[in-house]
């Protein structure tokens, strides 16, 4: 299959949609077919927020899919809402430092990461979602680190120019996220 | 005159709402009237963001009733004006749309369907299909294009203005929250580069005060029953006569299809995904997608239904398109089955499973 289906879910305000935008922007810039649907309720903040992303080498038909290749769940409610997108071919990542339960799913691989804790203790709460982006990058292998960095520049460049240390912080978070998954894969 | 932003072919990565604003500009629309409702807000946002460059106009009204009638006002004055709405907004704008039907006003509106009834969801549905095609009081005539992604949104938004102004029937782009909010690549272009000339938009309502300006009296009020029917009979005759020029449809692997999926809008894309997978498994499935859902392309629709051994209707609604189609394929005895998900997206997998079940146990209706 040349198509990768990703569902990224969390609480509104966790930065799920921002990460998805960077991811699909990177895909678009590298010439891939991409389709991204943000999904959220009527509330401005809070509620479960899901980003459905597809990155493909060929034209994408269906806007929504039944089962994803990668599901990332960043809250208990996200686990409840997104279990339906998981089957035996799905890699599932959840945040152990936010979720109070372990997803009860039959899947290809279940990986727990403590990105929220790392963000709060080692980096900054603001880059929690960028750590997740690093995890996602490592889990999919569809896009390269440079592609993502370029897309981050596109989305956050102005902020980076005003405060160059933010660029370093975000890069660190991205790499920390990638390493997080590499460590898990090694276990 | 507005400034056109797209002068040469430009590939962009946009949301569908953004695409519609760019398309309206490419079509040289000079005024948008609107009232915010999710999931169409970004049409207005984008239109307004571009105003300093386009030098077009925008008016946010107090509600959709006003947005609809303001649009009519702009059009009567000769502006290539349009509006956009969704859900409950689509319901309360029907009064103005009805007036546009009666007075033959080239009203253009993009409808980004959301879940219903009432507030329901802000996300997605195909539950405004009947409303958008037949929402007015009385039996007016309208043209409805159902799009299936961003290239369609751009192409048909441009076309909608020309259809409306050429034939003087209200014309709709029927899309949905997925198309409005999702991002995918799209090619923007100057219509002239595709050989498209925009219809002129002369003022419809003329005062007749000066010698060279003949008054034009258009009516939505009639004194006698017969007077009304005479007018509506004329509209019907005209609509039926021009329908073949307007009708559009798309077939995908439908020539030899034993199971014909009938779907419109974004659901048709899920059907294509399913059809590719089913064909790999040796199941001959195909698609008939009406692009104009009013008027329907009846001849090719009947031919496709006649050829197939079974039909599958699928919608993110409870059979709104199916009811329109079934009326038009009266007399054809091909059995059919349905997969309806009210206000929920239909996936390729949903359709693969459904078609496989139809191969095992054929439809009986």
Interface residues (C-beta under 8 A of the other chain):
Chain A: X21 X24 X25 X28 X33 X34 X35 X36 X37 X38 X39 X40 X41 X42 X60 X61 X62 X63 X64 X65 X66 X67
Chain B: X13 X38 X119 X121 X122 X123 X178 X179 X181 X182 X183 X184 X185 X266 X269 X270 X272 X273 X274 X276 X345 X347 X348 X349 X350
